[in-house]
């Protein structure tokens, strides 16, 4: 009995140290980017001083920050 416990002890210790799997990504699209595409536009991401900003290039030539466009249509 003691030999069995001693033999299983390293296995139990290693099992306790096992790493957990990373959570699966949500897979949810950016609603502002989706809305831009629904309007026939194309999102272009630009690096600015504060970070990355998405701009929606609409078919009529207008360029609008994607969240500004989204919020104007979804108050």
TORKOL-4160 file (C-alpha; in steps of 0.2 Angstrom, whole numbers, padded with zeros to 4 digits, m for minus):
75
<pt num="1" X="0000" Y="0000" Z="0000"/>
<pt num="2" X="0014" Y="0012" Z="0005"/>
<pt num="3" X="0023" Y="0008" Z="m0011"/>
<pt num="4" X="0008" Y="0012" Z="m0021"/>
<pt num="5" X="0005" Y="0029" Z="m0013"/>
<pt num="6" X="0024" Y="0033" Z="m0015"/>
<pt num="7" X="0023" Y="0028" Z="m0034"/>
<pt num="8" X="0007" Y="0038" Z="m0037"/>
<pt num="9" X="0013" Y="0054" Z="m0027"/>
<pt num="10" X="0024" Y="0061" Z="m0041"/>
<pt num="11" X="0010" Y="0059" Z="m0054"/>
<pt num="12" X="m0002" Y="0068" Z="m0042"/>
<pt num="13" X="0010" Y="0082" Z="m0040"/>
<pt num="14" X="0013" Y="0084" Z="m0058"/>
<pt num="15" X="m0006" Y="0084" Z="m0062"/>
<pt num="16" X="m0008" Y="0098" Z="m0050"/>
<pt num="17" X="0005" Y="0108" Z="m0060"/>
<pt num="18" X="m0004" Y="0106" Z="m0076"/>
<pt num="19" X="m0008" Y="0122" Z="m0086"/>
<pt num="20" X="m0026" Y="0126" Z="m0090"/>
<pt num="21" X="m0031" Y="0129" Z="m0108"/>
<pt num="22" X="m0033" Y="0147" Z="m0114"/>
<pt num="23" X="m0051" Y="0152" Z="m0116"/>
<pt num="24" X="m0058" Y="0151" Z="m0133"/>
<pt num="25" X="m0059" Y="0168" Z="m0142"/>
<pt num="26" X="m0077" Y="0176" Z="m0143"/>
<pt num="27" X="m0077" Y="0178" Z="m0161"/>
<pt num="28" X="m0088" Y="0193" Z="m0161"/>
<pt num="29" X="m0085" Y="0206" Z="m0175"/>
<pt num="30" X="m0083" Y="0224" Z="m0171"/>
<pt num="31" X="m0101" Y="0232" Z="m0174"/>
<pt num="32" X="m0094" Y="0248" Z="m0181"/>
<pt num="33" X="m0084" Y="0239" Z="m0194"/>
<pt num="34" X="m0099" Y="0228" Z="m0199"/>
<pt num="35" X="m0110" Y="0243" Z="m0201"/>
<pt num="36" X="m0097" Y="0251" Z="m0212"/>
<pt num="37" X="m0097" Y="0236" Z="m0223"/>
<pt num="38" X="m0116" Y="0236" Z="m0223"/>
<pt num="39" X="m0116" Y="0254" Z="m0230"/>
<pt num="40" X="m0104" Y="0248" Z="m0244"/>
<pt num="41" X="m0089" Y="0255" Z="m0236"/>
<pt num="42" X="m0072" Y="0248" Z="m0233"/>
<pt num="43" X="m0063" Y="0249" Z="m0216"/>
<pt num="44" X="m0045" Y="0255" Z="m0216"/>
<pt num="45" X="m0035" Y="0254" Z="m0200"/>
<pt num="46" X="m0022" Y="0268" Z="m0197"/>
<pt num="47" X="m0010" Y="0269" Z="m0183"/>
<pt num="48" X="m0011" Y="0286" Z="m0174"/>
<pt num="49" X="m0003" Y="0293" Z="m0158"/>
<pt num="50" X="m0016" Y="0286" Z="m0147"/>
<pt num="51" X="m0017" Y="0269" Z="m0155"/>
<pt num="52" X="m0026" Y="0261" Z="m0170"/>
<pt num="53" X="m0041" Y="0269" Z="m0177"/>
<pt num="54" X="m0053" Y="0262" Z="m0190"/>
<pt num="55" X="m0059" Y="0274" Z="m0204"/>
<pt num="56" X="m0074" Y="0269" Z="m0215"/>
<pt num="57" X="m0071" Y="0274" Z="m0234"/>
<pt num="58" X="m0089" Y="0275" Z="m0241"/>
<pt num="59" X="m0093" Y="0273" Z="m0259"/>
<pt num="60" X="m0097" Y="0292" Z="m0261"/>
<pt num="61" X="m0079" Y="0296" Z="m0256"/>
<pt num="62" X="m0083" Y="0301" Z="m0239"/>
<pt num="63" X="m0071" Y="0295" Z="m0225"/>
<pt num="64" X="m0078" Y="0294" Z="m0208"/>
<pt num="65" X="m0071" Y="0286" Z="m0192"/>
<pt num="66" X="m0080" Y="0270" Z="m0190"/>
<pt num="67" X="m0087" Y="0273" Z="m0173"/>
<pt num="68" X="m0093" Y="0290" Z="m0177"/>
<pt num="69" X="m0103" Y="0283" Z="m0192"/>
<pt num="70" X="m0110" Y="0269" Z="m0181"/>
<pt num="71" X="m0115" Y="0281" Z="m0167"/>
<pt num="72" X="m0124" Y="0293" Z="m0179"/>
<pt num="73" X="m0135" Y="0279" Z="m0185"/>
<pt num="74" X="m0137" Y="0271" Z="m0168"/>
<pt num="75" X="m0140" Y="0284" Z="m0155"/>
